[in-house]
Amino acid sequence: MTALTKNTPRTRVGEGQRFRDPVAAATRIFAGSLVALNAAGFAIRAIPAATRVRGVALAAADNGDGAAGDGFVEIERGRAFLFSNDTTNAVTRAHIGASVYVVDDNTVGSSATGTIVAGKCLDVLPEGVVVEIL
């Protein structure tokens, strides 16, 4: 492709916060799971070894018997979601405004060691950590 030389309408895709991602082979994602991408770009339940966080699953996706890309998961990002707080490396009020990190598909923590960014901490409540998925 070449650079623009005139005004060109840009196609909008959804609201820019919801996406439909192909699911990795032999993978089941639960509704409400923090979803990440593996090295090949397929959706998986978030784990520290993933490449990047993608969003939160709006509905379950079961590709347990399928090849990579046979199933899809609807995800949302850019919103505030409540996750469990890690008991080992807890997120505290001192972390508000800072990055928090994936422990698993339901839990975030304050330690960056050996994991990936889940999002930005917006608040810490008795029920868990409010995270904005960027």
C-alpha positions as CSV (number, residue, x, y, z in Angstrom):
1,M,0.0,0.0,0.0
2,T,1.0,3.6,-0.5
3,A,0.6,6.6,1.7
4,L,-2.6,8.7,1.3
5,T,-2.7,11.5,-1.2
6,K,-6.3,12.5,-0.5
7,N,-8.9,12.4,2.2
8,T,-10.1,8.9,2.7
9,P,-12.9,7.6,4.9
10,R,-11.8,5.1,7.5
11,T,-13.9,2.1,8.2
12,R,-14.8,1.8,11.9
13,V,-14.8,-1.7,13.3
14,G,-17.3,-2.1,16.2
15,E,-16.9,0.3,19.1
16,G,-13.2,-0.3,19.2
17,Q,-13.6,-2.1,22.4
18,R,-15.1,-5.4,21.4
19,F,-13.4,-8.0,19.3
20,R,-13.8,-11.6,18.1
21,D,-10.6,-13.6,18.4
22,P,-9.8,-17.1,17.1
23,V,-9.2,-19.5,19.9
24,A,-6.1,-21.7,20.3
25,A,-6.4,-25.4,19.6
26,A,-7.7,-27.6,22.5
27,T,-8.6,-24.6,24.5
28,R,-11.7,-23.7,26.6
29,I,-12.3,-20.1,27.7
30,F,-14.8,-19.4,30.4
31,A,-17.1,-16.3,30.3
32,G,-15.4,-13.7,32.5
33,S,-11.9,-15.1,31.9
34,L,-9.1,-12.7,31.4
35,V,-8.1,-13.5,27.8
36,A,-4.6,-13.3,26.4
37,L,-2.9,-14.2,23.1
38,N,-0.3,-16.9,22.6
39,A,2.8,-16.5,20.5
40,A,0.8,-17.5,17.4
41,G,-1.9,-14.8,18.1
42,F,-4.7,-17.2,19.2
43,A,-6.8,-16.5,22.3
44,I,-6.1,-18.5,25.5
45,R,-7.1,-18.0,29.1
46,A,-4.6,-15.5,30.5
47,I,-1.4,-17.1,32.0
48,P,1.9,-15.4,32.9
49,A,3.6,-17.0,29.8
50,A,1.2,-15.4,27.3
51,T,2.4,-12.7,24.9
52,R,-0.2,-10.0,25.8
53,V,-3.6,-9.5,27.4
54,R,-6.5,-9.0,25.0
55,G,-9.6,-8.4,27.1
56,V,-12.3,-10.2,29.0
57,A,-14.4,-13.0,27.5
58,L,-18.0,-12.0,27.2
59,A,-19.2,-15.6,26.7
60,A,-17.7,-19.0,27.0
61,A,-15.8,-20.4,24.0
62,D,-15.1,-24.2,23.8
63,N,-12.5,-25.2,21.2
64,G,-11.5,-28.2,23.2
65,D,-11.7,-30.6,20.2
66,G,-10.8,-28.1,17.5
67,A,-7.7,-26.9,15.7
68,A,-6.4,-23.4,16.2
69,G,-9.0,-20.9,14.9
70,D,-11.9,-23.4,14.7
71,G,-13.6,-21.5,17.5
72,F,-13.9,-17.8,18.4
73,V,-14.3,-15.8,21.6
74,E,-16.0,-12.5,22.0
75,I,-13.9,-10.2,24.1
76,E,-14.1,-6.7,25.5
77,R,-11.4,-4.3,26.5
78,G,-11.0,-0.7,27.5
79,R,-13.4,-1.0,30.5
80,A,-13.0,-1.5,34.2
81,F,-13.3,-5.1,35.4
82,L,-13.1,-6.6,38.9
83,F,-10.5,-9.3,39.4
84,S,-9.4,-11.3,42.4
85,N,-6.3,-9.9,44.2
86,D,-3.3,-12.2,44.5
87,T,-2.6,-13.2,48.1
88,T,1.2,-13.6,47.6
89,N,1.9,-10.3,45.7
90,A,-1.2,-8.3,46.6
91,V,-2.2,-5.1,44.8
92,T,-2.7,-2.3,47.4
93,R,-4.0,1.2,47.2
94,A,-0.4,2.3,46.6
95,H,-0.7,0.6,43.1
96,I,-3.6,2.7,41.9
97,G,-2.7,4.1,38.5
98,A,0.1,1.6,38.0
99,S,0.2,-1.6,36.0
100,V,-1.0,-4.9,37.5
101,Y,0.0,-8.3,36.3
102,V,-1.5,-11.6,35.3
103,V,-1.5,-14.4,37.9
104,D,-4.2,-16.4,36.1
105,D,-7.4,-15.8,34.2
106,N,-9.1,-14.5,37.3
107,T,-6.4,-13.0,39.4
108,V,-4.0,-10.1,39.2
109,G,-1.0,-9.2,41.3
110,S,1.6,-6.5,41.9
111,S,4.7,-8.4,40.8
112,A,6.0,-8.1,37.2
113,T,8.4,-11.0,37.6
114,G,7.8,-13.7,35.0
115,T,4.4,-12.4,33.8
116,I,2.7,-9.9,31.6
117,V,0.7,-6.7,32.2
118,A,-3.0,-7.3,32.8
119,G,-3.9,-3.6,32.8
120,K,-4.0,-0.5,34.9
121,C,-5.2,-0.6,38.5
122,L,-8.1,1.9,39.0
123,D,-9.1,0.9,42.5
124,V,-8.6,-1.7,45.2
125,L,-11.8,-2.9,47.0
126,P,-12.4,-5.6,49.6
127,E,-13.9,-7.7,46.7
128,G,-10.8,-7.4,44.5
129,V,-8.9,-5.1,42.1
130,V,-10.6,-2.9,39.5
131,V,-8.5,-3.2,36.3
132,E,-8.7,-1.2,33.1
133,I,-7.8,-3.5,30.2
134,L,-5.8,-1.3,27.8
